[in-house]
Amino acid sequence: MAEHKLVEKSEVAPASLPSSTTRTTSSLPLSFLDLPLAGPIYVKRQFFYQFSHSTHHFCETTLPTLKHSLSLILQHFFPLAGNLLSPPPPHKPFIRCTDDDTVTLTIIESKADFNHLSSNHPKSLKELDQLLPELTFTTMHDDEDATFIFPLVALQVTVFQNQGLCIAITYCHVMDGKCCNHFMKSWSSLCQSGGVDLTLLEKSPPWFGREVLKDPRGLEDIFLRDYFEERSTWKDKLIDQTPKRVCDDEEYCKATIVFGKDDIEGLKTWALAQWKKDEEFNSPQYLSKFVVICALVWASLVKTRCKDDDDEDVKEEYFRFAADCRDRLGYPIPETYFGNCLTLCYAMLRRNELKGEDGFVNAVKVIEKTVSDMKSELFKDAEHWRALFIKTFVLGTTLLVTGSPSFDVYETDFGFGRPTKVDMVHSFKCISLAQSRDEEGGVEVGLVCKSSEFEHLFYAIEQGLQTAKS
């Protein structure tokens, strides 16, 4: 394992507000859509940049600007310096903001190979994990009435001397990926200007109002009940804990496959042709890139991981993804709404339906149906989300999607140019999606497997792409 050295650990506070303004809230309530994701659920994203300078140069010239711009941006995204508080029932969780709030910023020097870690090739998940900031869960009391305290954000910059930087964020899922993207873009834009140009932020400040979300089906009561059930499992697991590393198993690696625009169009055309052959009247006119890419990856992963498990071929395989609701609610939601505005979607197939010759097309059909159902009934089965989540892990295996090609993560420029690589660190139960850095219309898919499985997985995906071209 490459050597990592702690250079500095500091607490960055939001810049003081002008005397003419006072912070009107000391707490930010959660909406009903935050409740299914409230708690110790964290997302981890890494931005790699070329930086051909020494650690000393970074600390003297770059770090002050990073800190200054972070302090200024936290003035506007002030809840991120706060904590998620989870008091005992019947009290709802909420974000607490105080004048003493800070965000931890850790600076590490690493002797690891920057080019390797920022490549698409398989690399040890444990190595990527080292580049992530840690945060600690605490409690307000150590008894049955304990209030859990979860920091919202931690940041880490890893300096690879004369090679590059990795700026990593670990954030609590009381905000969704779109909010994190807004925060990182705002911070990087301000940093790029040397901490003086607030144009981007003034044009699109975060929106903290909760009154914009309507709950006509009374889902809050159901989600709150589910939240309290989930909360009852935390006590033994969480007190004074840091979130577990994604993986301590050296066997697991993360790699990225890039689907080009031609690959995607080929998959769409071929899948539609096969569907029309099978059931002409039920086939759609159009398939999205999300549907065909996820279908091919899901089928290929099952073929790879379960190639020798013939005796369990009727086992259920689940595919779960979240869909942004901001444009689907039938009433306006500010584009920069801060929180979660997601609905959760599930698709299911038997293992043999994914492993067979028609695995890709079968996957296309069920994912497409799930997307269509979501569009016609936004919160379908929401009353059963928690039960369904538990069932998927008890009865079968689940693949979850994180990230989105719509975030334009490669436009996050702190002044070092576009990132050479943006990655998410997650377990083998997830895949991550981002738009391609270098190919317009392309999509990057992050995959986690045992190192011994990658050859078979790459082959399965390549076979799918070749078949679509034939």
C-alpha positions as CSV (number, residue, x, y, z in Angstrom):
1,M,0.0,0.0,0.0
2,A,1.3,3.4,-0.9
3,E,2.4,5.7,1.9
4,H,0.0,8.5,2.8
5,K,1.1,11.4,5.1
6,L,-1.2,13.8,6.9
7,V,-0.2,17.4,6.0
8,E,-2.9,19.3,7.7
9,K,-6.4,19.0,9.1
10,S,-8.4,22.1,9.5
11,E,-11.9,23.2,10.3
12,V,-13.3,25.7,7.7
13,A,-16.2,27.9,9.0
14,P,-18.7,29.7,6.8
15,A,-17.6,33.3,6.2
16,S,-19.3,35.8,8.5
17,L,-22.5,37.2,7.1
18,P,-22.6,40.9,6.5
19,S,-23.9,42.7,9.6
20,S,-27.1,43.7,7.8
21,T,-28.2,40.1,7.5
22,T,-28.9,37.6,10.2
23,R,-29.4,33.9,9.7
24,T,-33.1,33.4,10.1
25,T,-33.0,29.7,10.9
26,S,-31.0,27.6,13.4
27,S,-32.5,24.5,12.0
28,L,-33.6,23.2,8.6
29,P,-36.5,20.7,8.6
30,L,-36.4,17.7,6.3
31,S,-39.0,17.1,3.7
32,F,-41.0,13.9,3.3
33,L,-38.7,13.0,0.4
34,D,-35.6,13.3,2.7
35,L,-36.9,10.8,5.3
36,P,-36.1,7.6,3.3
37,L,-32.5,8.7,3.0
38,A,-32.0,10.4,6.4
39,G,-29.3,8.9,8.6
40,P,-25.8,7.5,8.1
41,I,-26.2,7.2,4.3
42,Y,-23.2,8.8,2.6
43,V,-22.1,9.3,-1.0
44,K,-18.4,9.6,-1.9
45,R,-17.1,11.4,-5.0
46,Q,-13.5,12.1,-6.2
47,F,-12.3,14.7,-8.6
48,F,-8.7,14.1,-10.0
49,Y,-6.8,17.0,-11.5
50,Q,-3.4,17.4,-13.2
51,F,-1.1,19.4,-10.9
52,S,2.6,19.4,-11.6
53,H,3.8,21.1,-8.4
54,S,5.2,20.1,-5.0
55,T,3.1,19.7,-1.9
56,H,4.9,22.8,-0.5
57,H,3.9,24.8,-3.5
58,F,0.3,23.6,-3.1
59,C,0.2,24.6,0.6
60,E,1.7,28.0,-0.1
61,T,-0.3,29.1,-3.2
62,T,-3.3,26.9,-3.8
63,L,-4.6,25.9,-0.4
64,P,-5.3,29.4,0.9
65,T,-7.5,30.0,-2.1
66,L,-9.3,26.7,-1.7
67,K,-10.0,27.5,2.0
68,H,-11.1,31.1,1.4
69,S,-13.5,30.1,-1.4
70,L,-14.8,27.2,0.6
71,S,-15.5,29.6,3.5
72,L,-17.3,32.0,1.2
73,I,-19.4,29.3,-0.4
74,L,-20.4,27.8,2.9
75,Q,-21.8,31.2,3.8
76,H,-24.4,30.4,1.1
77,F,-24.6,26.6,1.6
78,F,-24.5,27.1,5.4
79,P,-26.5,23.9,6.3
80,L,-23.5,21.8,4.9
81,A,-21.4,23.0,7.8
82,G,-24.1,21.8,10.2
83,N,-25.2,18.4,11.4
84,L,-28.1,16.0,10.8
85,L,-29.7,15.4,14.2
86,S,-31.8,12.3,14.8
87,P,-33.6,12.7,18.1
88,P,-35.6,9.8,19.6
89,P,-39.2,9.2,18.5
90,P,-41.6,10.9,18.1
91,H,-39.3,13.8,17.1
92,K,-38.4,14.2,13.4
93,P,-34.8,14.4,12.2
94,F,-33.6,17.9,11.2
95,I,-30.5,19.8,10.2
96,R,-29.1,21.9,13.0
97,C,-27.1,25.0,12.1
98,T,-25.1,27.0,14.7
99,D,-22.6,29.8,14.5
100,D,-19.8,27.3,15.5
101,D,-20.4,25.1,12.5
102,T,-17.4,24.0,10.4
103,V,-16.5,21.6,7.6
104,T,-13.4,19.4,8.1
105,L,-10.8,19.8,5.3
106,T,-8.0,17.3,5.4
107,I,-4.8,17.6,3.3
108,I,-2.9,14.4,2.6
109,E,0.3,13.8,0.7
110,S,0.4,10.5,-1.2
111,K,3.2,8.5,-2.9
112,A,0.6,6.5,-4.9
113,D,0.6,6.5,-8.7
114,F,-1.7,9.3,-9.7
115,N,-2.0,8.2,-13.3
116,H,-3.1,4.7,-12.3
117,L,-5.7,5.9,-9.7
118,S,-7.1,8.5,-12.1
119,S,-7.4,6.0,-15.0
120,N,-10.2,3.8,-16.2
121,H,-8.3,0.6,-15.6
122,P,-9.1,-1.6,-12.6
123,K,-7.5,-0.3,-9.4
124,S,-7.8,-1.4,-5.8
125,L,-10.9,-0.1,-4.1
126,K,-8.9,0.0,-0.9
127,E,-6.5,2.5,-2.6
128,L,-9.3,4.7,-3.8
129,D,-10.8,4.6,-0.2
130,Q,-7.6,6.2,1.1
131,L,-8.4,9.3,-0.8
132,L,-11.7,9.9,0.9
133,P,-12.3,12.1,4.0
134,E,-13.5,10.5,7.2
135,L,-16.2,11.9,9.5
136,T,-17.4,10.7,12.9
137,F,-20.9,9.9,14.1
138,T,-21.6,11.0,17.7
139,T,-24.5,11.0,20.1
140,M,-25.8,13.7,22.4
141,H,-26.6,11.2,25.3
142,D,-25.5,7.7,25.8
143,D,-28.8,6.1,26.7
144,E,-32.0,4.9,25.1
145,D,-33.0,8.5,24.4
146,A,-29.7,9.2,22.5
147,T,-29.8,11.8,19.7
148,F,-27.6,10.8,16.9
149,I,-25.4,13.5,15.3
150,F,-24.3,13.0,11.7
151,P,-22.0,15.6,10.0
152,L,-23.3,16.5,6.5
153,V,-20.0,17.0,4.7
154,A,-16.2,16.3,4.9
155,L,-13.6,17.2,2.3
156,Q,-10.1,15.9,1.6
157,V,-7.4,17.0,-0.9
158,T,-4.7,14.4,-1.7
159,V,-1.6,15.8,-3.2
160,F,0.4,13.5,-5.5
161,Q,3.7,15.4,-5.6
162,N,4.4,16.9,-9.1
163,Q,1.6,14.7,-10.6
164,G,-1.9,15.8,-9.5
165,L,-4.5,16.4,-6.9
166,C,-7.6,14.5,-5.8
167,I,-10.4,16.6,-4.3
168,A,-12.9,14.3,-2.6
169,I,-16.2,14.9,-0.9
170,T,-18.1,12.6,1.4
171,Y,-21.7,13.9,1.9
172,C,-24.8,12.8,3.7
173,H,-27.8,11.9,1.6
174,V,-30.0,14.6,3.1
175,M,-29.1,16.3,-0.2
176,D,-29.2,14.5,-3.5
177,G,-26.6,14.3,-6.2
178,K,-27.9,17.4,-8.0
179,C,-27.4,19.5,-4.8
180,C,-23.9,18.1,-4.3
181,N,-23.1,19.0,-8.0
182,H,-24.5,22.5,-7.4
183,F,-22.3,22.9,-4.4
184,M,-19.1,21.6,-6.0
185,K,-19.6,23.7,-9.2
186,S,-20.2,26.8,-7.1
187,W,-17.2,26.2,-5.0
188,S,-14.9,25.4,-7.9
189,S,-16.1,28.5,-9.9
190,L,-15.4,30.8,-7.0
191,C,-12.0,29.2,-6.4
192,Q,-11.1,29.5,-10.0
193,S,-11.7,33.3,-9.8
194,G,-9.4,33.5,-6.7
195,G,-12.4,33.9,-4.4
196,V,-13.8,37.1,-5.9
197,D,-16.4,36.2,-8.6
198,L,-19.8,35.2,-7.1
199,T,-21.6,35.5,-10.4
200,L,-22.6,31.8,-10.7
201,L,-23.8,31.7,-7.1
202,E,-25.8,34.9,-7.4
203,K,-27.5,33.6,-10.6
204,S,-28.4,30.3,-8.9
205,P,-28.3,30.4,-5.1
206,P,-29.4,27.3,-3.2
207,W,-33.1,27.2,-2.3
208,F,-33.8,26.0,1.2
209,G,-37.6,26.5,1.3
210,R,-39.6,23.3,2.2
211,E,-43.0,24.7,1.4
212,V,-42.6,24.0,-2.3
213,L,-43.0,20.2,-1.9
214,K,-46.6,18.9,-1.6
215,D,-47.5,15.6,-0.1
216,P,-51.1,14.8,-1.1
217,R,-50.8,11.1,-0.5
218,G,-49.7,11.5,3.1
219,L,-46.4,9.8,2.5
220,E,-44.6,11.6,5.3
221,D,-46.4,9.6,8.0
222,I,-45.4,6.3,6.3
223,F,-41.8,7.4,5.7
224,L,-41.5,8.6,9.3
225,R,-42.7,5.3,10.6
226,D,-40.2,3.5,8.3
227,Y,-37.4,5.9,9.4
228,F,-38.1,5.2,13.1
229,E,-37.9,1.5,12.4
230,E,-34.6,1.9,10.7
231,R,-33.3,4.2,13.4
232,S,-33.9,1.6,16.0
233,T,-31.2,-0.5,14.5
234,W,-28.5,2.2,14.7
235,K,-27.6,2.3,18.4
236,D,-25.1,-0.6,18.6
237,K,-23.6,0.2,15.2
238,L,-23.0,3.9,15.3
239,I,-21.9,5.4,18.6
240,D,-18.6,7.3,18.1
241,Q,-18.0,5.4,14.8
242,T,-16.6,6.5,11.5
243,P,-18.5,5.2,8.5
244,K,-17.0,1.8,7.4
245,R,-14.6,2.0,4.6
246,V,-16.2,0.9,1.3
247,C,-13.9,-2.1,1.2
248,D,-11.0,-3.6,3.1
249,D,-10.9,-6.6,0.8
250,E,-7.9,-6.3,-1.5
251,E,-9.7,-8.5,-4.1
252,Y,-12.2,-5.7,-5.0
253,C,-11.3,-3.3,-7.8
254,K,-13.0,-0.3,-9.4
255,A,-12.9,0.2,-13.2
256,T,-14.6,2.4,-15.7
257,I,-16.1,1.4,-19.1
258,V,-16.9,4.2,-21.6
259,F,-19.8,3.7,-23.9
260,G,-19.5,5.8,-27.0
261,K,-22.3,7.5,-28.8
262,D,-22.2,4.9,-31.6
263,D,-22.2,2.0,-29.0
264,I,-25.3,3.5,-27.4
265,E,-27.2,4.1,-30.6
266,G,-26.3,0.5,-31.7
267,L,-27.7,-0.9,-28.5
268,K,-30.9,1.1,-28.9
269,T,-31.5,0.1,-32.5
270,W,-30.8,-3.6,-31.8
271,A,-32.9,-3.8,-28.7
272,L,-35.9,-2.2,-30.4
273,A,-35.6,-4.5,-33.3
274,Q,-35.5,-7.6,-31.1
275,W,-38.5,-6.2,-29.0
276,K,-40.5,-5.6,-32.2
277,K,-39.8,-9.2,-33.3
278,D,-41.1,-10.6,-30.0
279,E,-44.1,-8.3,-29.4
280,E,-44.6,-5.7,-32.1
281,F,-47.6,-4.0,-30.4
282,N,-46.0,-3.6,-27.0
283,S,-42.6,-2.2,-28.2
284,P,-41.9,1.4,-27.6
285,Q,-40.9,4.0,-30.2
286,Y,-37.8,5.0,-28.3
287,L,-35.3,3.8,-25.7
288,S,-33.1,6.1,-23.6
289,K,-29.4,5.7,-23.2
290,F,-30.0,5.0,-19.5
291,V,-32.2,2.0,-20.2
292,V,-29.9,0.3,-22.7
293,I,-26.6,0.9,-20.8
294,C,-28.0,-0.2,-17.5
295,A,-29.6,-3.3,-19.1
296,L,-26.4,-4.4,-20.7
297,V,-24.3,-3.8,-17.6
298,W,-26.9,-5.5,-15.3
299,A,-27.1,-8.6,-17.5
300,S,-23.3,-8.7,-17.9
301,L,-22.7,-8.5,-14.2
302,V,-25.1,-11.3,-13.4
303,K,-23.5,-13.5,-16.1
304,T,-20.1,-12.8,-14.6
305,R,-20.9,-13.2,-11.0
306,C,-23.3,-16.1,-11.3
307,K,-21.8,-18.1,-14.1
308,D,-21.3,-21.2,-11.9
309,D,-24.5,-20.8,-9.8
310,D,-26.8,-22.9,-12.0
311,D,-28.6,-24.3,-8.9
312,E,-29.8,-20.8,-8.0
313,D,-31.0,-19.7,-11.5
314,V,-34.5,-18.8,-10.3
315,K,-33.2,-16.5,-7.6
316,E,-34.5,-12.9,-7.9
317,E,-32.2,-10.2,-9.2
318,Y,-33.2,-6.6,-8.4
319,F,-32.2,-3.4,-10.1
320,R,-32.8,-0.1,-8.2
321,F,-32.4,3.5,-9.3
322,A,-33.5,6.9,-8.2
323,A,-35.2,9.4,-10.6
324,D,-35.1,13.2,-10.2
325,C,-38.6,14.5,-9.6
326,R,-37.9,18.3,-10.0
327,D,-39.6,18.4,-13.5
328,R,-42.2,15.7,-12.8
329,L,-44.3,16.9,-9.9
330,G,-46.8,18.9,-11.9
331,Y,-45.9,22.1,-10.1
332,P,-42.7,24.2,-10.2
333,I,-39.7,23.3,-8.0
334,P,-36.7,25.6,-8.0
335,E,-33.8,24.1,-10.0
336,T,-31.5,24.7,-7.1
337,Y,-33.8,23.2,-4.4
338,F,-31.6,21.9,-1.6
339,G,-32.6,18.5,-0.3
340,N,-33.8,15.3,-1.9
341,C,-36.2,15.4,-4.8
342,L,-36.0,11.7,-5.8
343,T,-38.3,8.8,-6.3
344,L,-37.0,5.2,-6.0
345,C,-37.6,2.7,-8.7
346,Y,-37.2,-1.1,-8.8
347,A,-37.0,-3.7,-11.6
348,M,-36.8,-7.5,-11.0
349,L,-35.8,-10.5,-13.2
350,R,-35.0,-14.1,-12.3
351,R,-31.3,-14.9,-12.6
352,N,-31.8,-17.3,-15.6
353,E,-33.7,-14.5,-17.5
354,L,-30.6,-12.3,-17.2
355,K,-28.0,-15.0,-17.9
356,G,-29.5,-16.4,-21.0
357,E,-29.1,-15.3,-24.6
358,D,-32.0,-12.8,-24.2
359,G,-30.6,-11.4,-21.0
360,F,-30.0,-7.9,-22.4
361,V,-33.4,-7.6,-24.1
362,N,-35.2,-8.9,-21.0
363,A,-33.4,-6.3,-18.9
364,V,-34.2,-3.6,-21.4
365,K,-37.9,-4.5,-21.2
366,V,-38.2,-4.5,-17.4
367,I,-36.1,-1.3,-16.9
368,E,-38.1,0.5,-19.6
369,K,-41.3,-0.6,-18.0
370,T,-40.1,0.7,-14.6
371,V,-39.2,4.0,-16.1
372,S,-42.6,4.3,-17.9
373,D,-44.4,3.3,-14.6
374,M,-42.5,6.0,-12.8
375,K,-43.5,8.6,-15.4
376,S,-47.2,7.7,-15.1
377,E,-47.2,7.2,-11.3
378,L,-44.3,9.1,-9.7
379,F,-44.3,7.5,-6.3
380,K,-45.4,4.1,-7.2
381,D,-45.2,1.6,-4.3
382,A,-43.7,4.3,-2.1
383,E,-45.7,2.9,0.9
384,H,-43.6,-0.2,0.6
385,W,-40.2,1.2,-0.2
386,R,-38.6,0.1,3.0
387,A,-40.2,-3.4,2.9
388,L,-39.1,-3.7,-0.7
389,F,-35.6,-2.7,0.1
390,I,-35.3,-5.3,2.9
391,K,-36.9,-7.9,0.7
392,T,-34.4,-7.4,-2.1
393,F,-31.5,-8.1,0.1
394,V,-33.2,-11.1,1.8
395,L,-34.5,-12.8,-1.3
396,G,-32.0,-11.9,-4.0
397,T,-29.2,-9.6,-4.9
398,T,-29.6,-5.9,-5.8
399,L,-27.7,-3.6,-8.1
400,L,-28.1,0.1,-7.3
401,V,-27.3,3.0,-9.6
402,T,-25.5,6.1,-8.3
403,G,-24.5,9.3,-10.1
404,S,-26.0,10.5,-13.3
405,P,-24.7,11.6,-16.8
406,S,-26.8,14.8,-16.4
407,F,-24.5,16.3,-13.8
408,D,-21.7,17.4,-16.1
409,V,-19.2,16.6,-13.4
410,Y,-16.3,17.2,-15.8
411,E,-17.1,20.9,-15.9
412,T,-16.0,21.2,-12.2
413,D,-12.9,23.4,-12.7
414,F,-11.1,24.8,-9.6
415,G,-8.5,26.6,-11.8
416,F,-6.5,23.5,-12.7
417,G,-8.4,22.8,-15.8
418,R,-11.1,20.1,-16.3
419,P,-10.8,17.0,-14.1
420,T,-8.8,14.2,-15.7
421,K,-11.2,11.8,-14.0
422,V,-14.3,12.0,-11.8
423,D,-15.0,8.8,-9.8
424,M,-17.4,7.6,-7.2
425,V,-16.3,5.1,-4.6
426,H,-19.0,2.5,-3.8
427,S,-19.4,-1.2,-3.1
428,F,-19.9,-4.0,-5.6
429,K,-23.7,-3.6,-5.1
430,C,-23.6,-0.4,-7.1
431,I,-22.7,1.0,-10.5
432,S,-22.0,4.7,-11.0
433,L,-22.8,6.8,-14.1
434,A,-21.3,10.0,-15.5
435,Q,-21.1,11.7,-18.8
436,S,-18.0,10.8,-20.8
437,R,-15.1,13.2,-20.3
438,D,-13.8,13.0,-23.9
439,E,-16.6,11.7,-26.1
440,E,-19.7,13.8,-26.6
441,G,-22.8,11.8,-26.0
442,G,-20.9,9.1,-24.3
443,V,-21.4,7.7,-20.8
444,E,-18.9,6.4,-18.2
445,V,-19.9,3.4,-16.1
446,G,-18.1,2.7,-12.9
447,L,-18.0,-1.0,-11.9
448,V,-16.7,-2.8,-8.8
449,C,-15.7,-6.5,-9.1
450,K,-13.2,-8.9,-7.7
451,S,-10.1,-8.5,-9.8
452,S,-10.4,-12.0,-11.1
453,E,-13.9,-11.2,-12.6
454,F,-13.0,-8.2,-14.7
455,E,-11.8,-10.2,-17.7
456,H,-15.1,-12.1,-17.9
457,L,-17.1,-8.9,-17.3
458,F,-15.3,-6.9,-20.0
459,Y,-15.8,-9.8,-22.4
460,A,-19.5,-10.1,-21.6
461,I,-20.0,-6.3,-22.2
462,E,-18.0,-6.4,-25.4
463,Q,-20.0,-9.4,-26.7
464,G,-23.2,-7.4,-26.1
465,L,-21.8,-4.5,-28.0
466,Q,-20.6,-6.7,-30.9
467,T,-24.0,-8.5,-31.1
468,A,-25.7,-5.1,-31.4
469,K,-23.5,-4.2,-34.3
470,S,-24.1,-7.4,-36.2
